[in-house]
Amino acid sequence: MKLFVVAGEPSGDALGAALMAGLKALAPGVGFMGVGGPRMAAEGLESLFPMDELSVMGLVEVLPRYPALRRRLQQTVAAALAAEPSALLTIDSPDFSLRVARGVRAARPGLRTIHYVAPSVWAWRPGRAAKMARVIDHVLALLPFEPPYMAAAGMSCDFVGHPIAAEPPATAAEIAEFRAAHGIDGAAPVILALPGSRPGEVARMSPVFGAALAQALAGRPQARVVVPTVPGVAEPARALAAGWPGRAVVVEAGTVPASTTRAAFAAGRAALAASGTVSLDLAAAGVPMVIGWDAHWLTRAVLSRMVRVESVTLVNLVSETRAVPEFLGRDCRAGPLAVELGRLLEDGPERAAQISAMALAMGRLGRGGEAPGLRAARSVLSRIAR
């Protein structure tokens, strides 16, 4: 059996890698082709081209790269058709992934198509599910409340949980080793700074985050800053973080063992993060967070008219709380970010509420049960067998 797999950003790479591992466990000899990042490469995928070429977000931000993205789209569709796979499996990145599915479906209407990560129709653009149903047969959902939305649009859907819920926690020894390796005193509070996983996002968020850190660390001379990041944005993140307080340490996933990345997260006392799935990485590590995010003014204006939920942070949505503070768009300013970050560094009610909400979210996403990657693999194999 051969699967053609397409992921377009780091979060999709993590999902794809867990799914591939599950498929290899349940169906030995399965082969993979397609597009992915370093984690999927570690599971045996040889990517058609570097995945970070697809890691662009925002309406205005895409325009300068549209010709290159279109060429990659055509290349991916052609490769998928030439591979004659048992199924096409697209992962997140719907703007690219679903265009691939549309091109493949047009040429091979009978090929099974599966999409991993349900569109957030409960949050914005509810019509997306119906459009997706034209080219997708089956959906793997990360959140327990999503299957009914997909079924209503005409697709089968299984809730499979989130792979982050199954990752082993860093040990005390690993955390101590990480601190020692980077000269971080055992008593020094560590603040994690995560300005994004895309170059444009990092460039936009870093100045605000740097200013917020300067205010939050003003009365904490021992505090250190750790910047977990991903390939494709590590160098710009390192350059921008060089001007931040706290003698920032940049940890690039994929260039260090996974245990080191987990230790970097677990060493954090609190975090300042851009909106995205990184909130689940922080929740898995038990690190309370403040979320900040902004975009080009036109992207911001369009999104503000489309969003249908009060919170965009997954920890809040899954736990059904508002424990994680968010500062989005015009509200994303250094002062408020610094105030909330300072509160989380102390043992107060805000910190306790987040710790409770994070534990609840992890439980609902599958912590303590069968690994989500394995559950996703069972769902894929079941769909292909029909």
Secondary structure as UniProt FT lines:
FT   STRAND          2..7
FT   HELIX           10..26
FT   TURN            28..29
FT   STRAND          31..35
FT   HELIX           38..42
FT   TURN            43..44
FT   HELIX           51..54
FT   HELIX           59..62
FT   HELIX           63..65
FT   HELIX           66..83
FT   STRAND          87..91
FT   HELIX           94..107
FT   TURN            109..110
FT   STRAND          112..116
FT   TURN            121..123
FT   TURN            126..127
FT   HELIX           128..132
FT   TURN            133..135
FT   STRAND          138..141
FT   TURN            144..145
FT   HELIX           147..153
FT   STRAND          156..159
FT   HELIX           163..166
FT   HELIX           172..181
FT   TURN            182..183
FT   TURN            186..187
FT   STRAND          190..194
FT   HELIX           199..216
FT   TURN            217..219
FT   TURN            221..222
FT   STRAND          224..229
FT   TURN            231..233
FT   HELIX           234..241
FT   TURN            242..243
FT   STRAND          249..253
FT   TURN            254..255
FT   HELIX           258..266
FT   STRAND          270..274
FT   HELIX           278..285
FT   STRAND          289..293
FT   HELIX           297..306
FT   HELIX           314..319
FT   STRAND          326..328
FT   HELIX           329..331
FT   HELIX           334..344
FT   HELIX           349..364
FT   TURN            365..368
FT   HELIX           372..385
//
